[in-house]
Every structure is written in C-alpha cells, then in structure tokens.
C-alpha cells in the first residue's frame, strides 16, 4: 500500500502559518494596548504629584498655574484615552482574525485526521489480509512437505 499523502498538506501548512502570523499581530496589538494603558497610569500618577506640588503654594499665581495645568492634563489624558480605545479596538479585531484563521486551520487538521484514519483503516485491513495469505501459504507449504515426506 502506498504511504499516506494528504493532498491539502500545503494548504494546511499555509493555514498554520497564517495562525502563527495572526498570533504575532495579536501580541503586537496587546503590547501597544499595554503601553498606552501604562502611559495613562503614569500620566495620572504624574498629574496627581504635580497637582500636589502646585497646590502647596497658596498664591493666586499658583491657582492660575493649577487651572492651566488641569486643562493641559485633561487634554493629554483625553488623547491617551482615545489611543487606548483605538488600541483595544485593534486588539479585538486581531483576536477576531486569529479566531477565524484558527478555525480555518482546525478544519484542515480535521480533514487530515479523517483521511489519516481512513488510510490507517485500509492499511490495517490490507496488512491483515497479507498476514492471512502468508499464514495460509505457510500452512499449505507445511501440508505439502508433510505429504511428500509421508509418501
């Protein structure tokens, strides 16, 4: 019997490559999201620290500086939050693409496994038939030898 050959092997390798590529893209999107979220956290901490320093002075100039600082801080934080939302959206889209690529690859793996199981069943049947034929030939050979030595 010929060796097992999955005709869609190249397609299966391609799908597995797509899954790995998509995992890399998802990981990159997750890194970007984490960096933006870390920048938001750092900005909030720095903002609280700066706010405390500004409010230590009780002059009108300190209060004016604080108002400008708050306005600038809110704008910067808003921009960071927009980037975080975009990063989360990009990560979610990459996750959807990964699930799709994984589903397509699993479909080919299942086809491969079914074809391999069918081939294995045929191989086992053929091996069993060969073993039965070999047994019968051996048995017939013994019977012929037994007849010729007794006669």
N, C-alpha and C positions, 0 to 999 in steps of 0.2 A: 504494500500500500504506500502511496506517496505521502510525503511529510505534510504536516498541517501548514496551510498557507491561507492567511486571512487577506483577501483581496483588498480590503479597505485599510490595510496597515498604514499606508502613507497618510490617509485621511485621519486615522486615529492619532498618529504622531503629530500631525498638524493641529488637531484639536487640543492635544495635551500641551503643545507649545503655546497655543492661544490662552489656555488656562493659566500657565505659568507667567505669561506676559501680563495677563489681566491681574494676577496676584501682585506683580511688581507695581503696576499702575495704582492698584488699591493701596498698597503700602506707601507709595509716594504721596497719594492724596491724604492718607492718615497722618503722615509726617507733617504735611503742610497745615492740616487742621490743628494738630497738636501744637505746632509752632505759633500759630495765630492765637490759640487759646492761652498759651503760655505768655504771649505778648500782652494779652488782655489782663491776665492776672498780674503781671509785672507792672503794667500801667496803673492798675487800680492801687496796688501797694505803693507805688511811687507817688501817685496822686494823693493818697492819704498822708504820706510822710511830708510831702511838700505843703499840703494843706495845714498840717500841724505847725510847720515852721512859719508859714505866713500869718497864721492866727496868733502867734505868740506876741507879735507887735500889735499894740492897741492904737496905732495912729490911723488917720484917715487914709494915708498912703498905703498902709498895709491892707486895709479893707478894699481899696481900689485895685491893688495888685491881686488880691484874692478873687475879686469878681472877674478880672481878665483871665486869671489862671483857670477858674472854673469853666469859663466859656471855652477856652482853648482845650482844656482837658475833656470836656464833653464832646467837642468836635473830633478830637483824636480817638476817643473811646467809641464814638459812633462809627467812624471809619473802620476801626478794628473789628467792631461787631458785624459790619457789613462784609468784611473779608472773612470772618468766621462763618457767617451764614453761607457765603459762596463756597467756602472750603467744605462745609458739612454737606452741601448740595452736591458738590463734585465727588465727594467720598461716597455718598449714597448712590450716585449714578454709576460709579466704578463698581460698587457692590452689585448692582443690578446686572451690569455687563459680566461680572465674574460669575454670577449665578447662571446666566444664560450660556456662557462658554462652558461652564462645568456640566450643565445639563446636556449640551450637545456632545461633550466628550464622554459622559456616562452612557449616553445612548449607543455610541460606537463600542464602548467597552462591553456593554451588554450584548450587542450583536456578536462581538468577538467571542465572548464566553459561550453564547449559544452555539455558534459554529464550532468552537473547540469541543464542546460537549458532544455534539453530533458526530464530529470526526472521531473523537475518542470512543464513542459507542460503536461506530463502524470498524474502527481499528481493533477493538476488543473482540467483536464478532468475527472479523477476519482471522485474528490470531487464534481464537478458539477453534475455528474451522480448520486452520492449518494444523493445530495441535491434534485435533481429532483425526485428520487424514494421516498425520505422522504416526499416531498410535495404531491406526488400522493397518498401515503399511508394515510397521514393526510386528504386529500380531500376525499378519499374513506371512511375513518373512519367517517367523518362528514356526508357523504351521507347515510351511513348505520345507524347512530344514528338518522338522520333526518327521514328516512323511518320507523324505529322502533318506534319512538315517535309519528309519524303521523298516524300510523296504528293501 
